[in-house]
Amino acid sequence: MSEPAHESEPVRIPDHDLDDLVATVTQLVAESRKQGETLTRLTDDQPSEEDGEPVDADRPEGTTSPPPPADGDPNAPKAVEPASVFILALAPKAYVEELAALTNWVHDLLMPIYGREITTGRPWCRQWQEHPEAVARLHALWLAWQQLTDVQAGLTGPSTWHRDHLDPTLLQLRTPEGPFGACTTSAARPHHRLLASPEPAGA
């Protein structure tokens, strides 16, 4: 006779697994960017003199002239741009700094204004920083907030942020089927448990 089912123990993602996740996302972002650059080179038409750029007979078809070096110095260092603004693609040190800034925004602005009551139908986790999906979605929401609450976004920027970013994000995060589905359902009974991810194909 089989043993009675026991309540599953809390599942935590080891730190080395999170490091692997960050490394994988970083690699995917870099590969995607390279593919995009290759596609752009392949699809660009060769510039003509009518476009204001002389045609270089020695230049391979479908490519453009590289921009001139800064101040005309061929040895001038080139500015290094981050491969992505996606928080899970950042290097470990940058990730920690970005997460700290995100945490301040979530605790000082987002939750006090939009948190509402914690219930079974609207769960929340005080340890949301340990849920990668929550970190990714909240970071994207914060980036959109920075852009759409800027003066240059115009008078409809905040409304656009609420409609297109805030409402869909909270709907995904705080649904019972979301990343906090096994976490807190009452502010008086804080609880935290990471849901297990699907096994990789062929595992």
Solvent accessible surface area in square Angstrom, and as a share of the most:
residue,aa,sasa,rsa
1,M,245,1.09
2,S,100,0.64
3,E,144,0.65
4,P,96,0.60
5,A,107,0.83
6,H,155,0.69
7,E,161,0.72
8,S,72,0.46
9,E,132,0.59
10,P,80,0.50
11,V,57,0.33
12,R,148,0.54
13,I,54,0.27
14,P,62,0.39
15,D,109,0.57
16,H,117,0.52
17,D,59,0.31
18,L,56,0.28
19,D,90,0.47
20,D,86,0.45
21,L,67,0.33
22,V,27,0.15
23,A,60,0.47
24,T,68,0.40
25,V,23,0.13
26,T,52,0.30
27,Q,109,0.48
28,L,105,0.52
29,V,33,0.19
30,A,36,0.28
31,E,71,0.32
32,S,68,0.44
33,R,104,0.38
34,K,136,0.58
35,Q,126,0.56
36,G,35,0.34
37,E,84,0.38
38,T,58,0.34
39,L,112,0.56
40,T,72,0.42
41,R,122,0.45
42,L,138,0.69
43,T,90,0.52
44,D,58,0.30
45,D,128,0.66
46,Q,81,0.36
47,P,15,0.09
48,S,43,0.28
49,E,131,0.59
50,E,166,0.75
51,D,105,0.54
52,G,67,0.65
53,E,53,0.24
54,P,96,0.60
55,V,67,0.38
56,D,64,0.33
57,A,102,0.79
58,D,134,0.70
59,R,35,0.13
60,P,94,0.59
61,E,147,0.66
62,G,8,0.08
63,T,34,0.20
64,T,78,0.46
65,S,54,0.35
66,P,115,0.72
67,P,117,0.73
68,P,119,0.75
69,P,65,0.41
70,A,64,0.49
71,D,154,0.80
72,G,57,0.55
73,D,60,0.31
74,P,111,0.70
75,N,132,0.68
76,A,24,0.19
77,P,129,0.81
78,K,183,0.78
79,A,97,0.75
80,V,144,0.83
81,E,122,0.55
82,P,95,0.60
83,A,50,0.39
84,S,26,0.16
85,V,104,0.60
86,F,73,0.30
87,I,0,0.00
88,L,18,0.09
89,A,12,0.09
90,L,28,0.14
91,A,64,0.49
92,P,102,0.64
93,K,155,0.66
94,A,40,0.31
95,Y,44,0.17
96,V,99,0.57
97,E,103,0.46
98,E,47,0.21
99,L,31,0.16
100,A,55,0.43
101,A,38,0.30
102,L,0,0.00
103,T,25,0.14
104,N,93,0.48
105,W,18,0.06
106,V,0,0.00
107,H,89,0.40
108,D,110,0.57
109,L,46,0.23
110,L,0,0.00
111,M,38,0.17
112,P,89,0.56
113,I,110,0.56
114,Y,49,0.19
115,G,3,0.02
116,R,193,0.70
117,E,122,0.55
118,I,30,0.15
119,T,46,0.27
120,T,99,0.58
121,G,49,0.47
122,R,82,0.30
123,P,2,0.01
124,W,13,0.05
125,C,1,0.00
126,R,142,0.52
127,Q,75,0.33
128,W,1,0.00
129,Q,52,0.23
130,E,55,0.25
131,H,6,0.02
132,P,28,0.18
133,E,76,0.34
134,A,0,0.00
135,V,1,0.00
136,A,16,0.12
137,R,88,0.32
138,L,0,0.00
139,H,2,0.01
140,A,56,0.43
141,L,2,0.01
142,W,30,0.11
143,L,57,0.28
144,A,12,0.10
145,W,66,0.23
146,Q,78,0.35
147,Q,131,0.58
148,L,29,0.15
149,T,57,0.33
150,D,69,0.36
151,V,142,0.82
152,Q,173,0.77
153,A,34,0.26
154,G,38,0.37
155,L,180,0.90
156,T,96,0.56
157,G,3,0.02
158,P,58,0.37
159,S,73,0.47
160,T,35,0.21
161,W,4,0.01
162,H,67,0.30
163,R,159,0.58
164,D,63,0.33
165,H,63,0.28
166,L,4,0.02
167,D,83,0.43
168,P,58,0.37
169,T,17,0.10
170,L,32,0.16
171,L,128,0.64
172,Q,85,0.38
173,L,0,0.00
174,R,12,0.04
175,T,36,0.21
176,P,65,0.41
177,E,147,0.66
178,G,10,0.09
179,P,14,0.09
180,F,0,0.00
181,G,34,0.32
182,A,15,0.12
183,C,6,0.03
184,T,2,0.01
185,T,50,0.29
186,S,21,0.13
187,A,57,0.44
188,A,89,0.69
189,R,164,0.60
190,P,79,0.50
191,H,89,0.40
192,H,28,0.12
193,R,59,0.22
194,L,8,0.04
195,L,78,0.39
196,A,81,0.63
197,S,85,0.55
198,P,127,0.80
199,E,142,0.64
200,P,95,0.60
201,A,111,0.86
202,G,89,0.85
203,A,104,0.80
